[in-house]
Amino acid sequence: MIIVFAAVIISMGAAMYMYTQYQVNFIIVNAGEPVTVGPVQYIVTFEGTHQGNKETQPEYTFVKIRIEAKNISQEITRMSGIQFYLIDEKEQKHEAVYVGFSEEDLIDDNLEPGKPVSWTTQFDVPFDEQKQYNIVIRPTKQQSTVDTAMICLTNC
């Protein structure tokens, strides 16, 4: 009976340890403040809104952000537009739109150690100047971290 009880206690302890090791660590900051997700330090700022160009118009409004990133590790790491989501006040997740408005539009990049880069991306959302919008940055699989950043973009 004691062996069974000890086995239950040990398995519960192992389960709690594994749970805490893989629990998402949300890091919350405001736009313009640095935040580190895995081996990359980001600074995200709100660049404004626009209605696209004659080739590409949004369904609603394009919300443009600037992403400054610096790899703080010693190895090359990947950064991709699919890591970034815009969360509106209704908690709806919007993915980045890849339309190539400029050479600064982020699609995919390999970040060299210590070398800062700057990219932009946009999201097609029903934008309201009075509402709060957040950017979520998730790590790539290669970065293998539980850190996820939430950046308050507007009306913090």
C-alpha positions in Angstrom: 0.0 0.0 0.0 2.8 2.4 0.9 4.6 1.7 -2.5 1.4 2.5 -4.4 0.9 5.7 -2.5 4.6 6.7 -3.0 4.3 6.0 -6.8 1.2 8.2 -7.0 2.9 11.0 -5.2 6.0 10.7 -7.4 4.0 10.6 -10.6 2.0 13.7 -9.5 5.3 15.5 -8.7 6.7 14.6 -12.1 3.5 15.8 -13.8 3.6 19.1 -12.0 7.3 19.6 -12.9 6.6 18.9 -16.6 3.5 21.2 -16.6 5.5 24.1 -15.2 8.4 23.5 -17.6 6.1 23.8 -20.7 3.6 26.5 -19.3 3.5 29.5 -21.6 5.3 32.5 -20.1 3.5 35.7 -21.2 5.6 38.8 -21.2 3.5 42.0 -21.4 4.9 45.4 -22.6 3.8 48.5 -24.3 4.7 49.5 -27.9 8.2 50.9 -28.2 9.5 48.8 -25.2 12.0 46.0 -25.8 10.8 42.5 -25.2 12.8 39.2 -25.5 11.2 36.1 -26.9 13.7 33.2 -27.1 17.0 34.4 -28.6 15.5 37.6 -30.2 14.9 41.0 -28.7 12.1 42.9 -30.3 10.8 46.5 -30.3 7.4 46.8 -32.0 5.9 50.2 -32.8 2.6 51.3 -34.4 3.3 52.9 -37.9 -0.3 53.9 -38.6 -3.1 52.7 -40.9 -3.5 52.7 -44.7 -5.8 51.6 -47.4 -3.3 49.7 -49.5 -2.4 50.5 -53.1 -4.1 50.1 -56.4 -3.1 46.4 -56.6 -4.1 45.5 -53.0 -6.9 47.0 -51.0 -7.9 45.7 -47.5 -11.3 44.4 -46.7 -11.2 46.8 -43.7 -8.1 48.8 -42.9 -4.4 47.9 -42.9 -2.8 48.4 -39.5 1.0 48.7 -40.1 3.7 47.9 -37.5 7.4 48.2 -37.5 9.4 45.3 -36.0 13.0 46.0 -34.9 14.7 42.7 -34.0 18.1 41.7 -32.8 19.4 38.2 -32.3 21.1 38.1 -28.9 22.3 34.5 -29.2 25.5 33.2 -30.8 23.7 31.3 -33.6 21.6 32.3 -36.6 17.9 32.1 -35.9 14.8 32.5 -38.0 12.2 35.2 -37.9 9.0 34.9 -39.8 5.8 37.0 -40.3 3.7 34.1 -39.1 5.0 34.7 -35.6 3.1 37.9 -35.3 -0.7 38.3 -34.6 -2.9 41.3 -33.9 -5.5 40.7 -31.2 -8.4 43.1 -31.2 -10.7 44.1 -28.3 -13.0 41.2 -29.0 -9.9 38.9 -28.5 -10.0 37.9 -32.2 -6.7 36.9 -33.7 -5.7 38.4 -37.0 -2.7 37.1 -39.0 -0.3 39.3 -40.9 -1.0 40.1 -44.5 1.9 39.5 -47.0 1.4 41.8 -49.9 4.9 43.3 -50.6 4.0 47.0 -50.3 7.7 47.7 -49.9 11.1 46.0 -49.5 10.7 46.4 -45.8 7.7 43.9 -45.6 8.6 40.9 -43.4 8.1 37.5 -44.9 11.0 35.4 -43.6 14.5 36.3 -42.4 17.5 34.6 -40.9 18.8 36.8 -38.1 22.6 37.0 -37.7 23.9 37.2 -34.1 24.1 40.7 -32.8 23.0 42.3 -36.1 19.8 44.4 -35.7 17.2 44.4 -38.5 14.0 46.4 -39.1 10.9 45.1 -40.9 7.3 46.1 -41.3 4.1 44.1 -41.6 0.4 44.8 -41.7 -2.9 43.3 -40.5 -6.3 43.7 -42.2 -8.7 44.6 -39.3 -11.8 46.7 -38.7 -9.7 49.5 -37.0 -11.2 51.9 -34.5 -8.9 54.6 -33.0 -10.7 54.3 -29.7 -10.0 50.6 -29.1 -7.1 48.7 -27.8 -5.0 46.4 -30.1 -2.2 44.1 -29.1 0.5 42.3 -31.0 1.4 38.8 -30.0 4.9 37.4 -30.8 5.3 33.6 -30.7 8.7 31.9 -31.0 9.6 29.7 -34.0 9.9 26.0 -33.4 13.7 26.3 -33.8 13.8 28.8 -30.9 12.2 26.2 -28.5 11.1 28.6 -25.7 7.9 29.0 -23.8 8.1 32.8 -23.9 5.3 34.6 -25.8 5.2 38.4 -25.9 2.0 40.5 -25.8 2.6 44.1 -26.8 0.0 46.8 -26.3 -0.1 48.7 -29.6 -2.8 51.3 -29.1 -4.8 52.8 -26.3 -2.8 51.2 -23.5 
